[in-house]
Amino acid sequence: MTDTILHFKATSRQAFSQFIELLRQDLAQNPQNWENKTLDDFLAAVSSYTEDIQGYYDNTSAGVNADLADWQIFADIFKGATIYE
């Protein structure tokens, strides 16, 4: 995953759309870096990571309440789903 994706800030709907496009490009260019390459596997990981993301925020002392969703939380879920098992 590129630094651009790792450090991307999705502060709006438009920014989130740009983030999703960056993910799509990254999958096309670097599929070896993705744990979940099929849509079925990716959506299963999105579902699981959505359940577990509060633990990620707590473990990294991010100070984020995942129940108060914003565009960045959605981006974090999609980013996490690329490697989540």
TIDREN-815624 format. One record per atom (N, C-alpha, C): residue number from 0; atom name; x, y, z. Coordinates in steps of 0.2 Angstrom, whole numbers, padded with zeros to 4 digits, m for minus. Layout:
BEGIN
+-----+----+-------+-------+-------+
!   k !  a !     X !     Y !     Z !
+-----+----+-------+-------+-------+
! NUM ! CA !     X !     Y !     Z !
...
+-----+----+-------+-------+-------+
***
This chain:
BEGIN
+-----+----+-------+-------+-------+
!   k !  a !     X !     Y !     Z !
+-----+----+-------+-------+-------+
!   0 !  N !  0004 ! m0006 !  0000 !
!   0 ! CA !  0000 !  0000 !  0000 !
!   0 !  C !  0004 !  0006 !  0000 !
!   1 !  N !  0003 !  0011 ! m0004 !
!   1 ! CA !  0007 !  0017 ! m0005 !
!   1 !  C !  0006 !  0022 !  0001 !
!   2 !  N !  0011 !  0026 !  0002 !
!   2 ! CA !  0011 !  0031 !  0008 !
!   2 !  C !  0005 !  0035 !  0006 !
!   3 !  N !  0003 !  0037 !  0000 !
!   3 ! CA ! m0002 !  0041 ! m0001 !
!   3 !  C ! m0009 !  0038 !  0002 !
!   4 !  N ! m0010 !  0032 !  0001 !
!   4 ! CA ! m0016 !  0028 !  0004 !
!   4 !  C ! m0015 !  0028 !  0011 !
!   5 !  N ! m0009 !  0026 !  0014 !
!   5 ! CA ! m0009 !  0026 !  0021 !
!   5 !  C ! m0010 !  0032 !  0025 !
!   6 !  N ! m0008 !  0038 !  0022 !
!   6 ! CA ! m0009 !  0044 !  0025 !
!   6 !  C ! m0015 !  0049 !  0022 !
!   7 !  N ! m0019 !  0046 !  0018 !
!   7 ! CA ! m0024 !  0050 !  0015 !
!   7 !  C ! m0029 !  0052 !  0021 !
!   8 !  N ! m0032 !  0058 !  0020 !
!   8 ! CA ! m0037 !  0060 !  0025 !
!   8 !  C ! m0043 !  0061 !  0021 !
!   9 !  N ! m0048 !  0057 !  0022 !
!   9 ! CA ! m0055 !  0058 !  0019 !
!   9 !  C ! m0059 !  0062 !  0023 !
!  10 !  N ! m0059 !  0069 !  0021 !
!  10 ! CA ! m0063 !  0074 !  0025 !
!  10 !  C ! m0069 !  0076 !  0022 !
!  11 !  N ! m0071 !  0073 !  0016 !
!  11 ! CA ! m0077 !  0074 !  0013 !
!  11 !  C ! m0079 !  0068 !  0009 !
!  12 !  N ! m0085 !  0069 !  0006 !
!  12 ! CA ! m0088 !  0063 !  0002 !
!  12 !  C ! m0083 !  0063 ! m0005 !
!  13 !  N ! m0081 !  0069 ! m0007 !
!  13 ! CA ! m0077 !  0069 ! m0013 !
!  13 !  C ! m0070 !  0066 ! m0012 !
!  14 !  N ! m0068 !  0067 ! m0006 !
!  14 ! CA ! m0061 !  0065 ! m0004 !
!  14 !  C ! m0062 !  0057 ! m0003 !
!  15 !  N ! m0067 !  0055 !  0000 !
!  15 ! CA ! m0068 !  0048 !  0000 !
!  15 !  C ! m0068 !  0044 ! m0006 !
!  16 !  N ! m0072 !  0047 ! m0011 !
!  16 ! CA ! m0072 !  0045 ! m0018 !
!  16 !  C ! m0065 !  0044 ! m0021 !
!  17 !  N ! m0061 !  0049 ! m0020 !
!  17 ! CA ! m0054 !  0049 ! m0022 !
!  17 !  C ! m0050 !  0043 ! m0019 !
!  18 !  N ! m0051 !  0042 ! m0013 !
!  18 ! CA ! m0048 !  0037 ! m0009 !
!  18 !  C ! m0050 !  0030 ! m0012 !
!  19 !  N ! m0056 !  0029 ! m0013 !
!  19 ! CA ! m0058 !  0023 ! m0016 !
!  19 !  C ! m0055 !  0022 ! m0023 !
!  20 !  N ! m0054 !  0027 ! m0027 !
!  20 ! CA ! m0051 !  0026 ! m0033 !
!  20 !  C ! m0043 !  0025 ! m0032 !
!  21 !  N ! m0040 !  0028 ! m0027 !
!  21 ! CA ! m0033 !  0026 ! m0026 !
!  21 !  C ! m0032 !  0018 ! m0024 !
!  22 !  N ! m0037 !  0016 ! m0020 !
!  22 ! CA ! m0037 !  0009 ! m0018 !
!  22 !  C ! m0038 !  0005 ! m0024 !
!  23 !  N ! m0043 !  0006 ! m0029 !
!  23 ! CA ! m0044 !  0002 ! m0035 !
!  23 !  C ! m0037 !  0002 ! m0039 !
!  24 !  N ! m0034 !  0008 ! m0039 !
!  24 ! CA ! m0027 !  0008 ! m0043 !
!  24 !  C ! m0022 !  0004 ! m0040 !
!  25 !  N ! m0022 !  0004 ! m0033 !
!  25 ! CA ! m0017 !  0000 ! m0029 !
!  25 !  C ! m0018 ! m0007 ! m0030 !
!  26 !  N ! m0024 ! m0009 ! m0030 !
!  26 ! CA ! m0026 ! m0016 ! m0031 !
!  26 !  C ! m0023 ! m0019 ! m0038 !
!  27 !  N ! m0025 ! m0014 ! m0043 !
!  27 ! CA ! m0023 ! m0016 ! m0050 !
!  27 !  C ! m0015 ! m0016 ! m0051 !
!  28 !  N ! m0012 ! m0012 ! m0047 !
!  28 ! CA ! m0004 ! m0011 ! m0048 !
!  28 !  C !  0000 ! m0016 ! m0043 !
!  29 !  N ! m0003 ! m0017 ! m0038 !
!  29 ! CA !  0000 ! m0021 ! m0032 !
!  29 !  C ! m0004 ! m0026 ! m0029 !
!  30 !  N ! m0007 ! m0031 ! m0033 !
!  30 ! CA ! m0011 ! m0036 ! m0030 !
!  30 !  C ! m0008 ! m0040 ! m0025 !
!  31 !  N ! m0001 ! m0041 ! m0025 !
!  31 ! CA !  0002 ! m0045 ! m0021 !
!  31 !  C !  0002 ! m0042 ! m0014 !
!  32 !  N !  0001 ! m0036 ! m0013 !
!  32 ! CA !  0000 ! m0033 ! m0006 !
!  32 !  C ! m0007 ! m0033 ! m0003 !
!  33 !  N ! m0011 ! m0036 ! m0007 !
!  33 ! CA ! m0018 ! m0036 ! m0004 !
!  33 !  C ! m0020 ! m0043 ! m0002 !
!  34 !  N ! m0022 ! m0044 !  0004 !
!  34 ! CA ! m0024 ! m0051 !  0007 !
!  34 !  C ! m0031 ! m0053 !  0003 !
!  35 !  N ! m0035 ! m0048 !  0002 !
!  35 ! CA ! m0042 ! m0049 !  0000 !
!  35 !  C ! m0043 ! m0046 ! m0007 !
!  36 !  N ! m0042 ! m0050 ! m0012 !
!  36 ! CA ! m0041 ! m0048 ! m0019 !
!  36 !  C ! m0048 ! m0049 ! m0023 !
!  37 !  N ! m0052 ! m0053 ! m0021 !
!  37 ! CA ! m0059 ! m0054 ! m0024 !
!  37 !  C ! m0064 ! m0050 ! m0020 !
!  38 !  N ! m0069 ! m0048 ! m0024 !
!  38 ! CA ! m0075 ! m0044 ! m0021 !
!  38 !  C ! m0078 ! m0048 ! m0015 !
!  39 !  N ! m0079 ! m0054 ! m0015 !
!  39 ! CA ! m0082 ! m0058 ! m0010 !
!  39 !  C ! m0077 ! m0058 ! m0004 !
!  40 !  N ! m0071 ! m0059 ! m0005 !
!  40 ! CA ! m0066 ! m0059 !  0001 !
!  40 !  C ! m0066 ! m0052 !  0004 !
!  41 !  N ! m0065 ! m0047 ! m0001 !
!  41 ! CA ! m0065 ! m0040 !  0002 !
!  41 !  C ! m0071 ! m0038 !  0006 !
!  42 !  N ! m0077 ! m0039 !  0003 !
!  42 ! CA ! m0083 ! m0037 !  0007 !
!  42 !  C ! m0083 ! m0041 !  0014 !
!  43 !  N ! m0081 ! m0047 !  0014 !
!  43 ! CA ! m0081 ! m0051 !  0020 !
!  43 !  C ! m0076 ! m0047 !  0025 !
!  44 !  N ! m0071 ! m0045 !  0023 !
!  44 ! CA ! m0066 ! m0041 !  0027 !
!  44 !  C ! m0069 ! m0035 !  0029 !
!  45 !  N ! m0072 ! m0031 !  0025 !
!  45 ! CA ! m0075 ! m0025 !  0026 !
!  45 !  C ! m0080 ! m0026 !  0032 !
!  46 !  N ! m0084 ! m0031 !  0032 !
!  46 ! CA ! m0089 ! m0032 !  0037 !
!  46 !  C ! m0085 ! m0034 !  0044 !
!  47 !  N ! m0080 ! m0038 !  0043 !
!  47 ! CA ! m0077 ! m0040 !  0049 !
!  47 !  C ! m0073 ! m0034 !  0052 !
!  48 !  N ! m0070 ! m0030 !  0048 !
!  48 ! CA ! m0066 ! m0025 !  0051 !
!  48 !  C ! m0070 ! m0019 !  0053 !
!  49 !  N ! m0076 ! m0019 !  0051 !
!  49 ! CA ! m0081 ! m0014 !  0053 !
!  49 !  C ! m0083 ! m0016 !  0061 !
!  50 !  N ! m0083 ! m0022 !  0062 !
!  50 ! CA ! m0085 ! m0024 !  0069 !
!  50 !  C ! m0079 ! m0023 !  0073 !
!  51 !  N ! m0073 ! m0024 !  0071 !
!  51 ! CA ! m0067 ! m0023 !  0075 !
!  51 !  C ! m0063 ! m0017 !  0075 !
!  52 !  N ! m0065 ! m0012 !  0071 !
!  52 ! CA ! m0061 ! m0006 !  0070 !
!  52 !  C ! m0060 ! m0002 !  0077 !
!  53 !  N ! m0065 ! m0002 !  0081 !
!  53 ! CA ! m0065 !  0002 !  0088 !
!  53 !  C ! m0058 ! m0001 !  0091 !
!  54 !  N ! m0057 ! m0007 !  0091 !
!  54 ! CA ! m0051 ! m0010 !  0094 !
!  54 !  C ! m0045 ! m0007 !  0091 !
!  55 !  N ! m0045 ! m0006 !  0085 !
!  55 ! CA ! m0039 ! m0003 !  0081 !
!  55 !  C ! m0038 !  0004 !  0084 !
!  56 !  N ! m0043 !  0008 !  0084 !
!  56 ! CA ! m0043 !  0015 !  0087 !
!  56 !  C ! m0040 !  0015 !  0094 !
!  57 !  N ! m0043 !  0010 !  0098 !
!  57 ! CA ! m0041 !  0010 !  0105 !
!  57 !  C ! m0034 !  0008 !  0106 !
!  58 !  N ! m0032 !  0003 !  0102 !
!  58 ! CA ! m0025 !  0001 !  0103 !
!  58 !  C ! m0020 !  0006 !  0100 !
!  59 !  N ! m0022 !  0010 !  0096 !
!  59 ! CA ! m0017 !  0015 !  0093 !
!  59 !  C ! m0018 !  0022 !  0097 !
!  60 !  N ! m0022 !  0022 !  0102 !
!  60 ! CA ! m0024 !  0028 !  0106 !
!  60 !  C ! m0026 !  0034 !  0101 !
!  61 !  N ! m0030 !  0032 !  0096 !
!  61 ! CA ! m0032 !  0037 !  0091 !
!  61 !  C ! m0037 !  0042 !  0093 !
!  62 !  N ! m0041 !  0040 !  0099 !
!  62 ! CA ! m0046 !  0045 !  0102 !
!  62 !  C ! m0052 !  0045 !  0097 !
!  63 !  N ! m0054 !  0040 !  0093 !
!  63 ! CA ! m0059 !  0040 !  0089 !
!  63 !  C ! m0065 !  0035 !  0091 !
!  64 !  N ! m0071 !  0038 !  0091 !
!  64 ! CA ! m0077 !  0034 !  0093 !
!  64 !  C ! m0079 !  0031 !  0086 !
!  65 !  N ! m0079 !  0025 !  0084 !
!  65 ! CA ! m0081 !  0022 !  0078 !
!  65 !  C ! m0088 !  0022 !  0077 !
!  66 !  N ! m0092 !  0023 !  0083 !
!  66 ! CA ! m0099 !  0024 !  0082 !
!  66 !  C ! m0102 !  0031 !  0079 !
!  67 !  N ! m0097 !  0035 !  0079 !
!  67 ! CA ! m0099 !  0042 !  0076 !
!  67 !  C ! m0095 !  0042 !  0070 !
!  68 !  N ! m0098 !  0039 !  0065 !
!  68 ! CA ! m0095 !  0038 !  0058 !
!  68 !  C ! m0094 !  0045 !  0055 !
!  69 !  N ! m0088 !  0045 !  0051 !
!  69 ! CA ! m0087 !  0050 !  0047 !
!  69 !  C ! m0083 !  0047 !  0041 !
!  70 !  N ! m0081 !  0051 !  0036 !
!  70 ! CA ! m0078 !  0049 !  0030 !
!  70 !  C ! m0072 !  0046 !  0031 !
!  71 !  N ! m0068 !  0048 !  0036 !
!  71 ! CA ! m0061 !  0045 !  0038 !
!  71 !  C ! m0062 !  0038 !  0040 !
!  72 !  N ! m0067 !  0037 !  0045 !
!  72 ! CA ! m0068 !  0030 !  0047 !
!  72 !  C ! m0070 !  0025 !  0042 !
!  73 !  N ! m0074 !  0028 !  0037 !
!  73 ! CA ! m0076 !  0023 !  0031 !
!  73 !  C ! m0069 !  0022 !  0027 !
!  74 !  N ! m0065 !  0027 !  0026 !
!  74 ! CA ! m0059 !  0025 !  0023 !
!  74 !  C ! m0054 !  0021 !  0027 !
!  75 !  N ! m0054 !  0021 !  0033 !
!  75 ! CA ! m0050 !  0017 !  0038 !
!  75 !  C ! m0053 !  0010 !  0037 !
!  76 !  N ! m0059 !  0009 !  0037 !
!  76 ! CA ! m0062 !  0002 !  0036 !
!  76 !  C ! m0060 ! m0001 !  0029 !
!  77 !  N ! m0061 !  0003 !  0024 !
!  77 ! CA ! m0059 !  0000 !  0017 !
!  77 !  C ! m0051 ! m0001 !  0017 !
!  78 !  N ! m0047 !  0003 !  0020 !
!  78 ! CA ! m0040 !  0002 !  0020 !
!  78 !  C ! m0038 ! m0004 !  0024 !
!  79 !  N ! m0041 ! m0005 !  0030 !
!  79 ! CA ! m0040 ! m0011 !  0034 !
!  79 !  C ! m0042 ! m0017 !  0031 !
!  80 !  N ! m0048 ! m0017 !  0027 !
!  80 ! CA ! m0050 ! m0023 !  0024 !
!  80 !  C ! m0046 ! m0026 !  0018 !
!  81 !  N ! m0041 ! m0021 !  0016 !
!  81 ! CA ! m0036 ! m0024 !  0011 !
!  81 !  C ! m0032 ! m0029 !  0013 !
!  82 !  N ! m0030 ! m0029 !  0020 !
!  82 ! CA ! m0026 ! m0034 !  0023 !
!  82 !  C ! m0029 ! m0038 !  0029 !
!  83 !  N ! m0035 ! m0037 !  0031 !
!  83 ! CA ! m0038 ! m0040 !  0036 !
!  83 !  C ! m0039 ! m0047 !  0035 !
!  84 !  N ! m0038 ! m0052 !  0039 !
!  84 ! CA ! m0039 ! m0059 !  0038 !
!  84 !  C ! m0045 ! m0061 !  0042 !
+-----+----+-------+-------+-------+
***
